[in-house]
Amino acid sequence: MNWRVYYDAERSSLNDYDCPRDGVLIVVFDNESCGRLLLHGFDFYMLISGQWVGADVFGVVDYAKNNLGKIELVLQGRSVTNEQFEKVMRDAQNDNDFAPKSARSRMETPRK
């Protein structure tokens, strides 16, 4: 699966398992149902058996207690100003390494 992590410090990493572990704003990856999926707004991002999911600290602890061997990466999110987030979101939406966005997924942002 193709994926890219966008950070707060105007950097990104493509399919890099040695990427920085904190400062994450958006994780972008190809998705059959919506073209590209833009995962954002989570405290943590986990790559589990080849699939990205967002979680809060309790979700990370719960999953790790029961399925530690399936977690490939855990990255920590960061809050930034609206202006900074919007710039990074535009970069993620226009990333030519991914299929065009064709729909919105309920898993892209945390539920309130």
Secondary structure, DSSP 8 states (H G I E B T S, - for coil): --EEEEETTS-EEES-TTS-SS-EEEEEEEETTTEEEEEES-SEEEEETTEEEEE-HHHHHHHHHHHGGGEEEEEEB----HHHHHHHHHHHHT-TTS----S--TTSS---
